[in-house]
């Protein structure tokens, strides 16, 4: 039986020109995570990661710590594990979205500098896209995002059978879909979970045949043990 450790990336660089990179705090979180995995002897022969830089860099920090302890592992990049690109959908459907929900224009003005506004914008656009027929969209909407993620996770399930443990480094939206697959959650609950997962949190599923079963949910014991609340972030 295989355990799949889903790990959310470290804190990204929200509010800067390049969000898709780890902040200094994000690097620290990833290093603490790596040390914890070493202490727990939670070694992974393979780490699957999305193609975003914040995801890859989190995975590489863990891999480098493994290497320092003579533990071999290798990285497999799965674009299916990338987060939902809400801004690409907004770019292609902006007029329709604002026409249906004018309040989005207010959140849009602050979304790049205020994280709560970004959260509101993200959720509203997800809800809007789920209310529409997925046919005819010029870019990925939330329904096609779900299909993409589920396909990628199923491929990882199929590839993981040869191992006792593997890791998946990804983002909050993908983790929400994994929870939906394991627990049969409705889309409304998936939306609630989009901002539920801490940076570098660990969510563990075991593989039962071709499906996921939840074992551990959103654990940040590696961060809480340090009694430093600044380490607990969601960005």
N, C-alpha and C positions, 0 to 999 in steps of 0.2 A: 504494500500500500504506500502511495506517495503523498507526501505533504508538500503543498505549494504555498510558499511564503510570498504574499503580495505586499510590497513595500511602496509606500508613497515617497516620492522624491523629497529631498531637503528643500528648505525655504528658497523660493525663487526671488528674483530681483524686481518685485512689483514696484511701479512708480519710476523706473528707469527706462532708458531707450531700449534696452534689451531685457525683457522680462525672462526670456528663456535661458537663464544661467543661474547657478547657485549664488545666493548671497554669502557673505562671510559666515553668517549664522547658519545658513544652510549647509555649508561645508563642515562646520563644527558638528551639526546634528548628524550628518552622514558618518563622520569619524567616530562619534559616540556610538552610533548604531553598529558600525563595523567592529568596534572593541567589544560590544555586548555580544555580538554573534560569535566572536572568537571565544569569549569567556564561556558561552553556552555550548560551544562546539557544534554550532549550527552551520555546518559547511555545505556549500552547494557546488556540485560539479559543473553546473551550468546556471547562468543568470540570464533571463530574458529581460530585455529593456525596450521601451518605446524609443523612437528615433529623436526625441527632443533632447536638447543638450542638458537640461536640468535632470532628466532621467538617466542619461548615459553617464554623466559625471557622478551622480549618486552611486550608480552601479560600480563605476571604476574605483571610487574611494573604498568601497567594500572589497573589491577584488585585490587592490593593492595591499590592504591589511591582511587578507588571506595569504597573499604572496609572501609577505614578511614572516608569516608563520608556516611557510613551506606547504601551503594548501593550494593545490592547483584547481583552477576553475576557468571557464571561458564564457565569453559574452556573445549572445545572439540578439541582434536588433530586429524587433518586430514593430513596424509602423502601425500595426493594428492596435498597439497599446498606447498610441498618442491620445492626448486629451481632445475633447470636442472643440473644434475651432469656431468659437462663437462669433469672432470678429469677421471671419470670412463669410459666414452666413449673413451677418449684418450688412456687410459691404454689398452683397448681391441682392438683398431683400429689404434694404433700409426703408425705402418709401412705404412698402406694404406693411412692414412691422410698425412703423410710427403711425400710419393711418389707422391701424387696428388698436394701437395702444399708445396715445400721445405722451403718456407719462414717461415712456422710454427715453424721449429726447432729453429729459431732465437728468436721468441717470447717465446718459451717454456723455454729457458735458463733463462729468466728474469721474467717469469710470477708470480713466487712466491714472488718476492720482489718489482716489479714495476707494479703499478696498470694499467697504460696505456698498458703495454705489456699484462697483464692479459685480459684486455678488447679486445684487438686485437685478442688474442688467442681464447677467448670465441666466438667472432663473426665468426671467420674463421671456427671454428669447427662446429658451428651451420649451417653455409652456406654449409659446406661440407656434413653434415649429411642430410640436406634437398635435396641435389642433388643426393642422393643414394636411392635405393629401401630399404624400411624399413625392408623387410624380411631378415632373416638371421643374424641380429645384435645380438651380445652376450649381449649387455647392452642397456639401453634406449637411443634411438636417439631423435632428436628434434621432429619428428613427433609423436612418442609414448609419449613423454613428453606432447605435446599439447593435445593428446587424454586423458591422465591421468588427466591433470589439468581441462579440460572442463568437464569431468565426475564428478570431485570433486566439481567444482563450481555449476554444475547443482544440485547435491545433496544438497548443501547449499541453493540454491534457493528454492528447495522443502521444506527444513526444516525451512526456514525463514518466511514462510507465517503467522505464528502465532504471529510474533513480529512486532513492528513498526521500530525497529533498531536492527541490529546485526553488529558485527565487524569481520573482517577477517585479521589476521596478517600473512603476507607472504613475498615474495621476488619479485624482479624486473621482472624476467621472467614470473612468474604467473600473475602479474599485466598486463604485455603485452598481455598475452592470454585473460585476462578479457576484455581488451580494444578491442581485436579482436572480441570477442563474441558480445560486445555491438555495435561496429561500423562497423563490416564487413571488417576489415582491411586485406590486403594481407600479406603473410608471410614476404615480404621484409620490410613492415612497422613495423611488429612485431619485426624484428631484430633491426630496428632503435630505437625502444622503450626500448630495453633491459637495456640501461644505462640512461634512461630518468627520473626515479623516485628517488627523494631524500629519504634519510633515515628518517623514521617516517612520510613520506608524507601521506596525506589523499586523497583518490580517492573514490568518492561516486557514487554509482549506485542505482537507484530504480528498484524494480522488477515489471515488467509489464507482468502479466501472468507467463510465464516460461522463460522470457528473461530479460536481463539487459538493462537499459537505463542510459546513462551517465548524472550525475548532476554536479559533481565537479571533477576536474582533477589535481592531483599532488600538492595539496595545502600544503604549509608549513608556513601558516600565523602564527602559534604558535611559529615558530623559527624566522621568519623575524621580528616579533614585538619586539624582544629583540635586534635587530640591532647588531647582532654578527655573522659575516660571517663565522666564524669557525664552526658554528653549521650546516651549509649547506654542506652536504657530500653525496656521492653516494656509499660508500663502503659496 
